[in-house]
């Protein structure tokens, strides 16, 4: 069973992140930390380990505060070189850095970018291409085929055939869930994943069904 | 040259609204101006046929980005190429001896280089000359000062509580071409993602964290207020109150109520 390591450094970072969250942001921070959120992120780690996949350079799309995903990846995969979180919300940037301050030196960064409009552009020369794309927010955005199309070569930021780890939901009670799906097959179809390495569904603590696809 | 634009489509508003807006402009603008209505049913000399290029992207069951027809006007630029694909149907109803053209030729009839776009459901209180005299280093749009900025930020990714309102936009010819091009380039994503154009403007062309850094500049407090939402948060939020010392009153209501009759009764003030 995978787990999130509760270390003194984690506790310190999280304390600082929570105390820095202004009241209008605080509820969102709490929403990002519920049981279902952690279940979803642990599920990724479990399946990656089963598949013996070792991600190195990870692009997280709409990764939100990423207080679970970032430590889970760094703690479970020695292969991780860097993680970059592409978000649209400037409040997220500040707080996510605080949650994950201990990983900043190791290569955790956040960029403000809408990935359905703009390509992932290179940050600097000499960096190797992203090999893994994680999007646990597919229900919040246009189907993922668009991202793939937008980032077709030539773009020196994503490998020609990266691994995609995608999650979506059938929970359509939220108005920002603009693209819910009813099955993992629908998520595969939307993202035009041709080589499916894993697909499945899971009923979360909040009673919604979450779907996950891993593939290329 | 000053040009006032409005857009009318569908059945919610009939042509009396356009006439009323034109009448209000004539009564409240001390500088010369052209007047055009971009519409799906052109019947008057000032009518311009709405392009149809984006119709195919509008998802009826979804209803997102529903006011997209307003934003063809952003294509107005210098030179001949409007960059709009317009159907060349001649199925127009004309009145009198006015012979309306269709297609690009019709849209190209819009002259002027200082544009003020107004929704049909507004009440003008003061001289519109003010808007044509604004400094134009950036285009101007309504900042809904009735929104609590914390709520705006809190709901940024939820497409709620947008700080912007496109009921009044002021720009110089060519100044919004980049917005038009962005809509054109990302049309499928935009029509799928954004419930309203105001959400899109907020995400792509504004910065509610550092408001002075956005592509648009906000009309200042005291210029424009909302009949249904108030004026300035938190101090002046009384709704359904006329503020005659302001320039324009909006009737934006998030399509929650039928505002037509209420607006008509206020026209008689």
HADDOCK unambig.tbl for C-alpha pairs under 7 A between the chains (distance, minus, plus):
assign (segid A and resid 24 and name CA) (segid B and resid 150 and name CA) 5.96 0.50 0.50
assign (segid A and resid 24 and name CA) (segid B and resid 154 and name CA) 6.09 0.50 0.50
assign (segid A and resid 25 and name CA) (segid B and resid 154 and name CA) 6.12 0.50 0.50
assign (segid A and resid 89 and name CA) (segid B and resid 156 and name CA) 6.94 0.50 0.50
assign (segid A and resid 89 and name CA) (segid B and resid 157 and name CA) 6.82 0.50 0.50
assign (segid A and resid 117 and name CA) (segid B and resid 186 and name CA) 6.83 0.50 0.50
assign (segid A and resid 141 and name CA) (segid B and resid 193 and name CA) 6.65 0.50 0.50
assign (segid A and resid 142 and name CA) (segid B and resid 189 and name CA) 6.12 0.50 0.50
assign (segid A and resid 142 and name CA) (segid B and resid 192 and name CA) 6.75 0.50 0.50
assign (segid A and resid 142 and name CA) (segid B and resid 193 and name CA) 6.57 0.50 0.50
assign (segid A and resid 175 and name CA) (segid B and resid 158 and name CA) 6.96 0.50 0.50
assign (segid A and resid 176 and name CA) (segid B and resid 158 and name CA) 4.76 0.50 0.50
assign (segid A and resid 176 and name CA) (segid B and resid 159 and name CA) 6.66 0.50 0.50
assign (segid A and resid 178 and name CA) (segid B and resid 193 and name CA) 6.81 0.50 0.50
